[in-house]
Amino acid sequence: MSGAGTSRPGRDDAPDRLYTLTQGRTRTAPDSPFDLVTLVVAESGPVAGMQSEHVAILRMTEFPASVVEIAAELRLPVGITKVLLCDLLAAGRVSARHPHRPAITDPDILEQVLVGLRNL
């Protein structure tokens, strides 16, 4: 039961609004580069006639932002956000990259791990 002021954006939105945003698409392609931590960066600015959500995403991603941050800011489900991001990626308006994780190169750490494994 939902009282006044307890609406949850993205969850309580009319389903037809979400359907309209994605033109009926509910999933991205299996080879989609987007997961929750993928960093998205705008490659160009908004242009006239763009969907307002696309404009918001481009403005939000002038600096790298993760998919989950974008979804939270838009107050949309992550799945819907991914569909919108795929549209922008296909149009060349954003790029996607995974966060850089530094490689473990310290030989002392590797040696300690090896010793620990041998002691098991």
Helices and strands as residue ranges (DSSP letters): H 15-21, E 39-42, H 52-60, E 65-66, H 67-74, H 78-90, E 94-97, H 107-118
